[in-house]
Amino acid sequence: MKYIISILTLLFTFAGFSQETIQPSPFGDFTQFEISVPLQGNKNRGEVYPDGSTNDSWFLPDGVNVNFGYGYHYKQWIGLSANTGIGMKLSEKLIMTPVFANLRIMPKIGEETRLGIDLGFGQTFALGRGDLSGTFKRVKLNLEADELQLFVELVSYGIDLHNNSQGSISLGIALVTF
């Protein structure tokens, strides 16, 4: 009996000092805040100014875009979010509000660096233009380090204005918080 009690005490002691750790869930939520500048081609490139200098700019800023999104991710590698924001295209005097779903694919290329793509699809509403709306489509190429992103995005607003389809190529920065 003495041996049985000693063995049971020894077993309970080892069970209390288990090295098992709880693994964090690979799933989680994230928020994303973006600001970008749409660019347009410089029609006056090569023009000589009265002071003798030359206009050498290839592109000119054409407004500002701001987007915010909330979604869920798996190991920060793939995610799905709901986004909205406001976009301005100054050359067309157009202000739009996109509402869209965004698929994020961001594989690691370094210790804390990711390179990836975001694909967005949804609806665009033009503000102050009656019932003008269209199908929003976006492709965004990202370089992410920690929680900061630099990106280039191509956007189609799905709106025809003055017989021109509205879209933009933008450069931007984003903050992604996991």
C-alpha positions as CSV (number, residue, x, y, z in Angstrom):
1,M,0.0,0.0,0.0
2,K,2.9,2.3,0.8
3,Y,4.3,1.8,-2.6
4,I,1.0,2.5,-4.4
5,I,0.6,5.8,-2.5
6,S,4.2,6.8,-3.4
7,I,3.6,5.9,-7.1
8,L,0.3,7.9,-7.2
9,T,1.9,10.9,-5.6
10,L,4.8,10.7,-8.1
11,L,2.4,10.5,-11.0
12,F,0.3,13.5,-9.8
13,T,3.5,15.5,-9.3
14,F,4.6,15.0,-12.9
15,A,1.1,15.7,-14.3
16,G,1.2,19.1,-12.5
17,F,4.5,20.2,-14.2
18,S,3.4,19.6,-17.8
19,Q,5.3,21.6,-20.5
20,E,2.2,22.0,-22.7
21,T,1.6,25.6,-23.9
22,I,-1.5,27.0,-25.4
23,Q,-1.0,27.9,-29.1
24,P,-2.6,31.2,-30.2
25,S,-5.3,30.9,-32.8
26,P,-4.0,31.4,-36.4
27,F,-7.2,33.2,-37.2
28,G,-7.8,36.8,-36.1
29,D,-9.2,40.2,-37.1
30,F,-7.5,43.2,-38.7
31,T,-8.1,46.8,-39.6
32,Q,-6.7,48.6,-42.5
33,F,-6.4,52.4,-43.1
34,E,-5.1,53.6,-46.5
35,I,-4.4,56.9,-48.1
36,S,-3.3,57.2,-51.7
37,V,-2.8,59.8,-54.5
38,P,-4.2,59.0,-57.9
39,L,-2.0,60.1,-60.8
40,Q,-2.7,61.4,-64.2
41,G,-0.4,61.8,-67.2
42,N,1.1,65.2,-67.7
43,K,-0.3,66.5,-71.0
44,N,2.2,69.4,-70.9
45,R,5.4,67.3,-70.5
46,G,8.2,68.8,-72.5
47,E,6.7,72.3,-72.5
48,V,9.2,75.1,-72.0
49,Y,8.3,77.7,-69.4
50,P,9.0,81.4,-69.9
51,D,12.0,81.3,-67.6
52,G,13.6,78.7,-69.8
53,S,13.0,75.6,-67.6
54,T,11.3,72.5,-69.0
55,N,8.3,70.6,-67.6
56,D,9.7,67.1,-67.1
57,S,7.0,65.6,-64.9
58,W,5.5,62.4,-66.3
59,F,2.6,62.3,-63.8
60,L,0.7,64.8,-61.8
61,P,-1.4,64.2,-58.6
62,D,-5.2,64.1,-59.4
63,G,-6.8,64.0,-56.0
64,V,-6.7,61.8,-52.9
65,N,-8.3,58.5,-51.9
66,V,-8.9,57.3,-48.3
67,N,-10.2,53.8,-47.4
68,F,-10.9,52.0,-44.2
69,G,-11.5,48.2,-43.8
70,Y,-12.2,45.6,-41.2
71,G,-11.8,41.9,-41.7
72,Y,-10.5,38.5,-40.7
73,H,-7.3,36.8,-41.6
74,Y,-5.5,33.4,-41.4
75,K,-1.9,33.8,-40.1
76,Q,-1.8,37.3,-41.8
77,W,-1.3,35.4,-45.0
78,I,-4.8,35.5,-46.5
79,G,-7.7,37.7,-45.4
80,L,-11.1,38.9,-46.3
81,S,-12.4,42.4,-45.4
82,A,-15.3,44.8,-45.8
83,N,-14.0,48.3,-46.9
84,T,-15.4,51.7,-47.6
85,G,-13.9,55.2,-48.2
86,I,-13.9,58.3,-50.3
87,G,-12.1,59.0,-53.5
88,M,-11.6,62.3,-55.4
89,K,-10.7,62.7,-59.0
90,L,-10.0,66.5,-59.3
91,S,-9.6,66.5,-63.1
92,E,-13.2,65.3,-63.5
93,K,-14.5,67.2,-60.5
94,L,-15.7,63.8,-59.2
95,I,-16.1,62.5,-55.6
96,M,-16.9,58.8,-55.2
97,T,-17.6,56.5,-52.3
98,P,-16.7,52.9,-52.9
99,V,-18.1,50.0,-50.8
100,F,-16.3,46.8,-51.5
101,A,-15.1,43.4,-50.3
102,N,-11.4,42.9,-50.4
103,L,-9.4,39.6,-50.7
104,R,-5.9,39.9,-49.3
105,I,-3.1,37.4,-50.2
106,M,0.2,38.3,-48.5
107,P,2.9,35.6,-48.4
108,K,6.1,36.2,-46.4
109,I,9.3,37.0,-48.3
110,G,11.4,37.8,-45.3
111,E,11.3,37.7,-41.5
112,E,8.8,40.6,-41.1
113,T,8.3,41.5,-44.8
114,R,5.4,40.4,-47.0
115,L,4.7,41.0,-50.7
116,G,1.2,40.5,-52.1
117,I,-1.9,41.5,-53.8
118,D,-5.4,42.8,-52.8
119,L,-8.4,42.2,-55.0
120,G,-11.4,44.4,-54.4
121,F,-14.9,44.2,-55.9
122,G,-18.0,46.1,-54.9
123,Q,-20.1,49.2,-55.7
124,T,-19.2,52.9,-56.3
125,F,-21.5,55.8,-55.6
126,A,-20.8,59.3,-57.1
127,L,-21.6,62.1,-54.6
128,G,-23.5,65.0,-55.9
129,R,-24.2,63.4,-59.3
130,G,-27.7,62.1,-58.8
131,D,-28.0,58.3,-59.1
132,L,-24.6,57.8,-60.8
133,S,-23.1,54.6,-59.6
134,G,-21.0,51.7,-61.0
135,T,-19.1,48.5,-60.3
136,F,-15.9,49.0,-58.3
137,K,-12.9,46.9,-59.1
138,R,-9.4,47.2,-57.6
139,V,-6.1,45.4,-57.9
140,K,-3.5,46.5,-55.3
141,L,0.2,45.4,-55.2
142,N,1.6,45.7,-51.7
143,L,4.9,45.6,-49.9
144,E,4.3,45.2,-46.2
145,A,6.9,45.5,-43.4
146,D,5.5,45.0,-39.8
147,E,2.2,46.9,-40.0
148,L,3.1,49.5,-42.7
149,Q,2.3,49.0,-46.4
150,L,3.5,50.8,-49.5
151,F,1.3,50.1,-52.6
152,V,0.4,50.7,-56.1
153,E,-3.3,50.3,-57.0
154,L,-5.3,50.2,-60.2
155,V,-9.0,51.1,-59.8
156,S,-12.0,51.0,-62.1
157,Y,-15.0,52.9,-60.7
158,G,-17.4,51.5,-63.3
159,I,-18.7,55.0,-64.0
160,D,-18.8,56.7,-67.4
161,L,-18.5,60.4,-67.2
162,H,-18.2,62.6,-70.4
163,N,-18.0,59.4,-72.4
164,N,-14.9,58.3,-70.5
165,S,-14.7,55.3,-68.2
166,Q,-13.4,56.5,-64.8
167,G,-10.5,54.8,-63.1
168,S,-7.1,55.6,-61.6
169,I,-3.5,54.5,-60.9
170,S,-2.5,55.4,-57.4
171,L,0.5,55.3,-55.1
172,G,-0.2,55.0,-51.4
173,I,0.6,54.0,-47.9
174,A,-1.5,51.9,-45.5
175,L,-1.5,51.0,-41.8
176,V,-2.6,47.4,-41.1
177,T,-3.3,46.5,-37.5
178,F,-3.6,42.8,-36.5
